[in-house]
Amino acid sequence: MWALVLAYGIYYGLTDGVERALVADLVASHARSTAYGWFHTAVGLAALPASLIAGGLWQAWGSAWAFGFGAARSLGAAALLPLAFGARRGG
């Protein structure tokens, strides 16, 4: 259990700052605080249905389905990243 907590802490430490830096890079400096507000609002609003879906899958079919669904959605999102940022970089 402690190894998982440590791994999650490392993950959070490596990604939280990067997400905030990305928000800062995508908006003008005068709109940065509003952008951070919208970013955290979007994260919070996405977390609620994601948690409900994961809980429903876990309760109905077990933990493998819940984690499998999360992994599949993560891979799908990762596959879409080049499309989302390709136009911004001219590619």
N, C-alpha and C positions, 0 to 999 in steps of 0.2 A: 504494500500500500504506500509506504513512504517513497519508494522508487517512482511510483506513478505521480505522486504529489510533486516530487522533485522535477520529473519530466514536464509536467504541466507548468510549473513555475518557470522553467527554462523556455518553454514554448511561448508563454505569455510575455516574458521579458524580451524575447527576440522579435516578437511581432507587434506589440502594442506601440512602440515608438515608430516603427516603420509605417503603420497605418496612419498615425498622426502626421508624420512627415509627408506622406502621399497627399493627405487632405491639404496640407499647407502648400504643396507644389501645384495643386490643381486650381487654386483660387487666388484672387488678388489679395494683397495684404490687408486692405481695408475691409474685406469681407470674411476674414479668417475666423473670427469668433462665431459668426453666424454659421459658417460651414462646419465648424466643430459641433455646434449644436445640432445641426441637421444630421451630421454623421452619427452622433451618438443616439439621436432619436431613431434613425433608420436601423441601427444595430439593435436597439431595444425592441422596436416593433417587429423585427425579423426573429428575434429570440423567442418571443412568446409563441407564435404558431409552430416554430421549429421544436420547441420543448413539448408542446401539446401533441404534435405528430409523433415525436420520438417516444413519448410516454404511452401513447395509444398503441404504437407498434410493439413496444416492449410488453405491455400488458396482454395484447392479443396473441402475439407470436413469439415473444421472447427477446432477449438482448441481442442475439445475432441479427435479427431483422432490423432492430433499431440502429445498431452500429453500421450494418450494411447499407441502410438507407442514407445515413449520414455520410458514409464514405463515397457512395455513388453521387450524391449531390455535390460533394467537395470536388470530385474529379470533373464533374460537369462544369462547375464554376471555373476551375483551373483551365479547362479547355476553352472557355469563352474569354479569358483574359486577353489573349492576343487580339481578338476582335474588338474588345472594348478600348484598348490603348493603341492599336495599330493606326487608327485614323488620326489620333493626336500626334503621333510621331512621324506621320507622313508615309507610313508603310502600309 
